[in-house]
């Protein structure tokens, strides 16, 4: 039997909030040239890679990793030069 403890529910809400924020970022990178430029010029790509390295250790859900990979794809697909700047 699976118990819904208050701490589990808090963690679940945090993970859902992270996923929703990632979906918003995906839409921004997909629709906005300014966001694409920003993502290509700041440390978005290197941050995603550094986060991905810690996901296994932190037991991060695969949905969050998948959302990060979508963001990585959007930034590098729409701004190919970003692949070489990180």
Secondary structure as UniProt FT lines:
FT   HELIX           6..31
FT   HELIX           33..41
FT   HELIX           44..58
FT   HELIX           62..78
FT   TURN            80..81
FT   HELIX           82..85
//
